[in-house]
Amino acid sequence: MSIELNHDEAPDPPTGRSDASRATMPPVLIAIGLSFVLFLALFAFAYADTLTRMIAVWGSAPMFLHGFFILPTSLVIGFCLRSRLQAFRPGPYIPALLGICLFGVLWFIARLTGFQILEYFALIGMLISGIIALIGPGFGRAMIFPLGFLFAMVPIVPIETSLPGLSVAISFAIVFAWLFLKSWRQRAIYLAFAGLLPFMAKFTLSLVAIIKGLPPEDFSTLAPGWAVTALIIVMLLAIGHHFSERHFSDILKEDFNPRPPSHWTNRHLAATLILLALPALLVAMVEG
C-alpha cells in the first residue's frame, strides 16, 4: 500500500496548523522515520566492509582517533540548532537522488581502483544525499553544517602519517569558524591558520631534534602525538575566542524557515534504496 501525503495545502507554522494538517502529520513522521531506519540498515549492510575499514583506520593511530568523535559532534551541533526546525515539514527531495548516483559512481570507481580516501569520501556523500532525499531539502538547508561536517570522518592517510594533529585541527577549526565567526574572510583566515599549525609544530620539533643531535624524522620522540594535538587545539581555541563574533546563546536562538517539501510516496523510498544498493551490488558481482 502506497503512502501518499501532500503538505502543499498545510498553512505555515507561524499561523498555526489546521485540524487536517495535524491529522496528516503523524503518519508522515512515522512513515519517514521507518523509511530512514530502513535506509540506515541497508546502508550499514551494503557498505559494511568500507565502514569497517574506515573505523579500523581511526583506531590504527592516535592521529586518527578524532574520527570517532565526528558523528557525536555533528549530533550535538544538530541538537543545538534544533530551533531551525520549528517550521520544518518533512518530505522527499528528488534531486538528492542524483547525489546518490554521483557518489555511488565515485565509490564504485574507488573500490575497483583501491583509492581508499575517495571510497570513504563517496561513502559519506551517499549517506548525506540519502538523508536529504528522504527527509527533505528543508532539513538539508537547516542542518547543512552538521551534515557537511560528517566528511571530516574521512581519514587523509598519506598526509596524517607525517603531520600529527592536522585533521583534528582542521575539524576543530571548521566547527569553531562556522559557529562563532560570521564573515567568510575571517573563517578562511582561521582555517588557513589551523592548517599551518601542524606544519609549524612539525618544523619546531624537527628543529629541536636537530639541535639535540637527533635525525629530523625523530621529532615524534620529543613529544607524543596526543600532546601536540592537544596543544594545537588549545591554541586554536584561545585565538578563536579572541576573534569570535557571537556567543553560544546566539546560536541556540537562531531561526531558520525552510521552504515546504513536496508530497511523499513509497516510490521515493524505493528509488532511494535501489540507487543506494546498486553500487554495492555491482561491486559484489565484479569481485565475486
Contacts in CASP RR format, 6 or more apart in sequence:
PFRMAT RR
TARGET T0000
AUTHOR 0000-0000-0000
METHOD contacts of the structure
MODEL  1
MSIELNHDEAPDPPTGRSDASRATMPPVLIAIGLSFVLFLALFAFAYADT
LTRMIAVWGSAPMFLHGFFILPTSLVIGFCLRSRLQAFRPGPYIPALLGI
CLFGVLWFIARLTGFQILEYFALIGMLISGIIALIGPGFGRAMIFPLGFL
FAMVPIVPIETSLPGLSVAISFAIVFAWLFLKSWRQRAIYLAFAGLLPFM
AKFTLSLVAIIKGLPPEDFSTLAPGWAVTALIIVMLLAIGHHFSERHFSD
ILKEDFNPRPPSHWTNRHLAATLILLALPALLVAMVEG
2 265 0 8 1.000
2 266 0 8 1.000
2 267 0 8 1.000
3 27 0 8 1.000
3 31 0 8 1.000
3 264 0 8 1.000
3 265 0 8 1.000
3 266 0 8 1.000
4 263 0 8 1.000
4 264 0 8 1.000
4 265 0 8 1.000
5 24 0 8 1.000
5 27 0 8 1.000
5 28 0 8 1.000
5 31 0 8 1.000
5 263 0 8 1.000
5 264 0 8 1.000
6 263 0 8 1.000
7 24 0 8 1.000
7 28 0 8 1.000
7 89 0 8 1.000
7 91 0 8 1.000
7 260 0 8 1.000
7 261 0 8 1.000
7 262 0 8 1.000
7 263 0 8 1.000
8 260 0 8 1.000
8 262 0 8 1.000
8 263 0 8 1.000
9 20 0 8 1.000
9 21 0 8 1.000
10 17 0 8 1.000
10 18 0 8 1.000
10 20 0 8 1.000
10 21 0 8 1.000
10 24 0 8 1.000
10 89 0 8 1.000
10 260 0 8 1.000
11 17 0 8 1.000
11 18 0 8 1.000
11 21 0 8 1.000
12 87 0 8 1.000
13 86 0 8 1.000
13 87 0 8 1.000
13 89 0 8 1.000
14 87 0 8 1.000
17 25 0 8 1.000
28 90 0 8 1.000
28 91 0 8 1.000
28 264 0 8 1.000
29 90 0 8 1.000
31 264 0 8 1.000
32 90 0 8 1.000
32 91 0 8 1.000
32 134 0 8 1.000
32 135 0 8 1.000
32 264 0 8 1.000
35 134 0 8 1.000
35 269 0 8 1.000
35 272 0 8 1.000
36 131 0 8 1.000
36 134 0 8 1.000
36 135 0 8 1.000
38 269 0 8 1.000
38 273 0 8 1.000
39 130 0 8 1.000
39 131 0 8 1.000
39 134 0 8 1.000
39 269 0 8 1.000
39 272 0 8 1.000
39 273 0 8 1.000
39 276 0 8 1.000
42 273 0 8 1.000
42 276 0 8 1.000
42 277 0 8 1.000
43 126 0 8 1.000
43 127 0 8 1.000
43 276 0 8 1.000
44 51 0 8 1.000
46 276 0 8 1.000
46 277 0 8 1.000
46 280 0 8 1.000
46 281 0 8 1.000
47 107 0 8 1.000
47 123 0 8 1.000
47 126 0 8 1.000
47 280 0 8 1.000
50 107 0 8 1.000
50 111 0 8 1.000
50 119 0 8 1.000
50 120 0 8 1.000
50 123 0 8 1.000
51 123 0 8 1.000
53 116 0 8 1.000
54 120 0 8 1.000
54 123 0 8 1.000
54 153 0 8 1.000
54 154 0 8 1.000
54 155 0 8 1.000
57 64 0 8 1.000
57 155 0 8 1.000
57 157 0 8 1.000
58 64 0 8 1.000
58 65 0 8 1.000
58 66 0 8 1.000
58 67 0 8 1.000
58 68 0 8 1.000
58 155 0 8 1.000
59 65 0 8 1.000
59 68 0 8 1.000
61 160 0 8 1.000
61 161 0 8 1.000
62 164 0 8 1.000
62 224 0 8 1.000
62 225 0 8 1.000
62 226 0 8 1.000
62 229 0 8 1.000
63 160 0 8 1.000
63 161 0 8 1.000
63 164 0 8 1.000
63 165 0 8 1.000
63 166 0 8 1.000
63 167 0 8 1.000
63 168 0 8 1.000
63 225 0 8 1.000
63 229 0 8 1.000
64 155 0 8 1.000
64 160 0 8 1.000
64 167 0 8 1.000
66 152 0 8 1.000
66 167 0 8 1.000
66 168 0 8 1.000
66 171 0 8 1.000
67 152 0 8 1.000
67 153 0 8 1.000
67 155 0 8 1.000
70 149 0 8 1.000
70 150 0 8 1.000
70 152 0 8 1.000
70 153 0 8 1.000
70 171 0 8 1.000
71 150 0 8 1.000
71 153 0 8 1.000
73 149 0 8 1.000
73 175 0 8 1.000
74 146 0 8 1.000
74 147 0 8 1.000
74 148 0 8 1.000
74 149 0 8 1.000
74 150 0 8 1.000
75 146 0 8 1.000
77 145 0 8 1.000
77 146 0 8 1.000
77 149 0 8 1.000
77 175 0 8 1.000
77 179 0 8 1.000
78 143 0 8 1.000
78 146 0 8 1.000
80 248 0 8 1.000
80 251 0 8 1.000
80 252 0 8 1.000
81 142 0 8 1.000
81 143 0 8 1.000
81 145 0 8 1.000
81 146 0 8 1.000
81 251 0 8 1.000
81 254 0 8 1.000
81 256 0 8 1.000
83 252 0 8 1.000
83 253 0 8 1.000
83 254 0 8 1.000
83 255 0 8 1.000
83 256 0 8 1.000
84 142 0 8 1.000
84 143 0 8 1.000
84 254 0 8 1.000
84 255 0 8 1.000
84 256 0 8 1.000
84 258 0 8 1.000
85 139 0 8 1.000
85 142 0 8 1.000
85 256 0 8 1.000
86 255 0 8 1.000
87 256 0 8 1.000
87 257 0 8 1.000
87 258 0 8 1.000
88 138 0 8 1.000
88 139 0 8 1.000
88 142 0 8 1.000
88 258 0 8 1.000
89 260 0 8 1.000
89 261 0 8 1.000
90 135 0 8 1.000
90 136 0 8 1.000
90 139 0 8 1.000
90 261 0 8 1.000
90 264 0 8 1.000
91 134 0 8 1.000
91 135 0 8 1.000
91 136 0 8 1.000
91 261 0 8 1.000
91 262 0 8 1.000
91 263 0 8 1.000
91 264 0 8 1.000
92 133 0 8 1.000
92 134 0 8 1.000
92 136 0 8 1.000
92 261 0 8 1.000
92 262 0 8 1.000
92 264 0 8 1.000
92 265 0 8 1.000
92 268 0 8 1.000
93 132 0 8 1.000
93 133 0 8 1.000
93 136 0 8 1.000
93 137 0 8 1.000
93 261 0 8 1.000
93 262 0 8 1.000
94 133 0 8 1.000
94 262 0 8 1.000
94 268 0 8 1.000
96 129 0 8 1.000
96 130 0 8 1.000
96 132 0 8 1.000
96 133 0 8 1.000
96 136 0 8 1.000
96 137 0 8 1.000
97 129 0 8 1.000
97 133 0 8 1.000
97 271 0 8 1.000
97 272 0 8 1.000
97 275 0 8 1.000
99 125 0 8 1.000
99 126 0 8 1.000
99 129 0 8 1.000
100 126 0 8 1.000
100 129 0 8 1.000
100 130 0 8 1.000
100 133 0 8 1.000
100 272 0 8 1.000
100 275 0 8 1.000
100 276 0 8 1.000
101 275 0 8 1.000
103 122 0 8 1.000
103 123 0 8 1.000
103 125 0 8 1.000
103 126 0 8 1.000
103 129 0 8 1.000
104 122 0 8 1.000
104 126 0 8 1.000
104 275 0 8 1.000
104 278 0 8 1.000
104 279 0 8 1.000
105 279 0 8 1.000
106 118 0 8 1.000
106 121 0 8 1.000
106 122 0 8 1.000
107 118 0 8 1.000
107 119 0 8 1.000
107 122 0 8 1.000
107 123 0 8 1.000
107 126 0 8 1.000
107 279 0 8 1.000
108 279 0 8 1.000
108 282 0 8 1.000
108 283 0 8 1.000
109 115 0 8 1.000
109 118 0 8 1.000
110 116 0 8 1.000
110 117 0 8 1.000
110 118 0 8 1.000
110 119 0 8 1.000
110 121 0 8 1.000
110 122 0 8 1.000
111 119 0 8 1.000
111 279 0 8 1.000
111 283 0 8 1.000
112 283 0 8 1.000
112 286 0 8 1.000
116 157 0 8 1.000
117 154 0 8 1.000
117 155 0 8 1.000
117 156 0 8 1.000
117 157 0 8 1.000
120 153 0 8 1.000
120 154 0 8 1.000
120 155 0 8 1.000
121 151 0 8 1.000
121 154 0 8 1.000
124 150 0 8 1.000
124 151 0 8 1.000
124 153 0 8 1.000
124 154 0 8 1.000
125 151 0 8 1.000
126 276 0 8 1.000
126 279 0 8 1.000
127 150 0 8 1.000
128 147 0 8 1.000
128 148 0 8 1.000
128 150 0 8 1.000
130 272 0 8 1.000
130 276 0 8 1.000
131 139 0 8 1.000
131 140 0 8 1.000
131 147 0 8 1.000
132 139 0 8 1.000
132 140 0 8 1.000
132 147 0 8 1.000
133 268 0 8 1.000
133 272 0 8 1.000
134 268 0 8 1.000
134 269 0 8 1.000
134 272 0 8 1.000
136 261 0 8 1.000
137 258 0 8 1.000
137 259 0 8 1.000
137 261 0 8 1.000
138 258 0 8 1.000
138 259 0 8 1.000
138 261 0 8 1.000
139 258 0 8 1.000
140 147 0 8 1.000
140 258 0 8 1.000
141 256 0 8 1.000
141 258 0 8 1.000
142 256 0 8 1.000
142 258 0 8 1.000
145 178 0 8 1.000
149 171 0 8 1.000
149 174 0 8 1.000
149 175 0 8 1.000
152 167 0 8 1.000
152 170 0 8 1.000
152 171 0 8 1.000
152 174 0 8 1.000
155 167 0 8 1.000
156 166 0 8 1.000
156 167 0 8 1.000
159 166 0 8 1.000
160 166 0 8 1.000
160 167 0 8 1.000
162 202 0 8 1.000
163 198 0 8 1.000
163 199 0 8 1.000
163 202 0 8 1.000
164 198 0 8 1.000
164 201 0 8 1.000
164 202 0 8 1.000
164 220 0 8 1.000
164 225 0 8 1.000
164 228 0 8 1.000
164 229 0 8 1.000
165 198 0 8 1.000
165 201 0 8 1.000
165 225 0 8 1.000
165 228 0 8 1.000
165 229 0 8 1.000
165 232 0 8 1.000
166 195 0 8 1.000
166 198 0 8 1.000
168 229 0 8 1.000
168 232 0 8 1.000
168 233 0 8 1.000
169 194 0 8 1.000
169 195 0 8 1.000
169 197 0 8 1.000
169 198 0 8 1.000
169 229 0 8 1.000
169 232 0 8 1.000
169 233 0 8 1.000
169 236 0 8 1.000
170 191 0 8 1.000
170 194 0 8 1.000
170 195 0 8 1.000
172 194 0 8 1.000
172 233 0 8 1.000
172 236 0 8 1.000
172 237 0 8 1.000
173 190 0 8 1.000
173 191 0 8 1.000
173 193 0 8 1.000
173 194 0 8 1.000
173 195 0 8 1.000
173 236 0 8 1.000
174 191 0 8 1.000
176 190 0 8 1.000
176 236 0 8 1.000
176 237 0 8 1.000
176 240 0 8 1.000
177 186 0 8 1.000
177 187 0 8 1.000
177 190 0 8 1.000
177 191 0 8 1.000
178 187 0 8 1.000
179 248 0 8 1.000
179 251 0 8 1.000
180 240 0 8 1.000
180 244 0 8 1.000
180 245 0 8 1.000
180 246 0 8 1.000
180 248 0 8 1.000
181 187 0 8 1.000
181 190 0 8 1.000
181 240 0 8 1.000
181 243 0 8 1.000
181 244 0 8 1.000
181 245 0 8 1.000
182 245 0 8 1.000
182 246 0 8 1.000
183 245 0 8 1.000
186 243 0 8 1.000
186 245 0 8 1.000
190 239 0 8 1.000
190 240 0 8 1.000
190 243 0 8 1.000
193 236 0 8 1.000
193 239 0 8 1.000
194 236 0 8 1.000
197 232 0 8 1.000
197 235 0 8 1.000
197 236 0 8 1.000
198 228 0 8 1.000
198 232 0 8 1.000
201 228 0 8 1.000
201 231 0 8 1.000
201 232 0 8 1.000
202 219 0 8 1.000
205 219 0 8 1.000
205 220 0 8 1.000
205 222 0 8 1.000
205 223 0 8 1.000
205 228 0 8 1.000
206 216 0 8 1.000
206 217 0 8 1.000
206 219 0 8 1.000
208 219 0 8 1.000
208 222 0 8 1.000
209 215 0 8 1.000
209 216 0 8 1.000
209 218 0 8 1.000
209 219 0 8 1.000
209 221 0 8 1.000
209 222 0 8 1.000
210 216 0 8 1.000
212 222 0 8 1.000
214 221 0 8 1.000
END
